[in-house]
Amino acid sequence: MIEAPGISLHSTGSKVCTVSIFLSWRELLGKLIQDSQERQRIINAIGVNSVTLTRWVTGSSNPRPQHLRNLLIALSPELRTTMFDAIVKEYPEFSVVLSNGLADETQEEIPSTFYSRIFNAYAVTPRTQRSWSITNLILQQALEQLDPHHVGMAITVVQCMPPSLGGKICSLRERTGYGTPPWGINLEPYSVFLGAESLAGYVVSACHPRFIHNSEEYQGIVPAHWVEWERSAAAYPIFRSGRVAGCLVVSCAEPNYFQPNRQKLIQHYAELLVLTFDPHEFYDISLINLHIMPYYLFQTTYLTGFRQRVADLMTAYIRDGKAIDLKQAEAMTWQRVEAELLSVPHTKSMEPIGMPSEEKL
């Protein structure tokens, strides 16, 4: 090994040795993971297993840009610079992506100009369109800020259904959402009901945020179901004065994605979403009594004809000489669908519930 020129290799401070600055990033990584403690720390930081790390070192597989970015973040500043230089020698096209990715780590606030845009929209948008319009603005901005490099993310607003059985809130409904591949762009057509079996259900019932960092290491302490590509998940309650309306759910295709800075952003966007709910849509926590809802594949039968059911209901009201608008008809139809799903035996389906699968997209 060439001793000079070189750097001190000590990303954790536990061990120090000198390595040549002319090593490739794979060779440099190989030196780092010779220490078992450092190896495990890097595995946890990147979100991959030991075999994958070894394959990168030997050159038998190539990492995704997000993995390289997470590797850089895990290193000490001195070693990070050397590793970055070594990486771009093999992947020059990733230079801008990696440098921007590191810069993104410092962004913990929603831009002030966006707050101004939202407050303006709240003031000038007609009341009947306000909730839909502002929700879409917030979700699109949140997706752009939380996933600037399109690593794969879905962001969804989940809302409490009105009280039903026993005067309690028995389920939640995904109201709208957006995504980047492998999720679809517009997730509203794939909205389903959620209950006590879901991460959203846990967060709404407790009125407390939860962040699950790695689906492959998930131990099931908090209810959650995972789709094929989902590796980390976050949920933050939407509440005001001790009353809850639902929650903001964010899923990512990368493990360990929801670090403290992104957790803070999710909190800020959830707080901003308070503006999209009417006062009567916030409920006292004592009213939350979520049931276990059927899995999404089973729900498809009930949800596919939703628009036709709304049209039929409005037609029936008109025929009887009664007045009903579209929003009222939709709310009544959602409640009818919920009642049907609540009556389904739990043994009806064993398919996991969660964000849309490839079949749904």
C-alpha positions, 0 to 999 in steps of 0.5 A: 500500500502506498503510504503517501500521499494519503488521508487518515481513515477514521469515520468513527474515530475508533480506528485510524490508518492511512490510505492512499488518495489514489484508491478507487472508491470501491477500494476505499470502501473495502478498507473502511469495512475491514473494521466490523463495527465500522462495517455495521455502522455503514450498513445501517447508514446506507440501508443495505446488507453486508453481501451488497456492500461486499459486491460493491467492493468487488465490483460485481454490482453497482450502487444506486445514486441514493446509496452513494449519497447516503454513504457520503453522508455517513463519512467524516468531512475529510473522508467524504471529500476523498470518497466523493472524488473517487466516486465521480471518477467512476461515475462522472455523470453523478457528480451534480446529483451527488453534490446536490443531494448533500446540499439537500441535507441542510433544507429543513424548512418550507420556502417562505415564498410557498407559505405566501402562495398558500395564504394567497390561495386560501384568501382568493380561492372559492370556498367550494374549491379551496380544500382540493386546490390547496391540498394539491399545491401542498402535496406537489410542493412536499413531493418536490422538496422531499424527493428532488432526485426522484428516488421513489416516493408516495405522499398521501393525505389520510382523513378520518371518516365521520363517526359511524358505529357507536358514534365512533370513528371506525376507519380512515380514507386516503383522500388524495396523493401524489408519487414519483416512480415506481408509484404513479403520479396521481394516487387519488384513483387508488385511494382505499380505506385504512384502519387499525392494521395500518401505520396511518391508523396507529398515528391517528389513534395516538395523535403522534408521529411515527417513522419506520426506517427500514422495512427489511428490519421491521419488527412489527412494533407499530402496525404497517404493511409494505408493498414490494418497493417500499423501504421506509415510511413516515406518518404525521398527524394532522391536528388542531387544538387536541383534535385530529382530522387525519394524517400525512403519510409518506412512503419511500423506495429508499431505506433510512430516508426519513432522517431528522431534517426530513421528519421536520419537513413532514411535520411542517407540511402536516401543519400546513394541511390543517388549512385544508380541513373544515372545523367539523372535520377535526375530532376528539381523540376519544372518538377514535375507535378504528376497526381492521379494514379489508385489504386493498385488493379486496376493497377494489370491488367496492371502490371501482363503481364509486362514481356511478354510485354517486351519480345514481344517488344524485339522480335518486334525490332529484327524482324525489324532488330533493336537493343534494350537491356533489360533495354531499353525494360523495360523502354519503357514498363514502359512508355507504362503502365504509359500512359495507367494508366494516361488515366484511369478515376479517378472513375474507382476504389475506393480501397486504394493504398499503400503497398501490401495487404494480397491479393497481398502477 
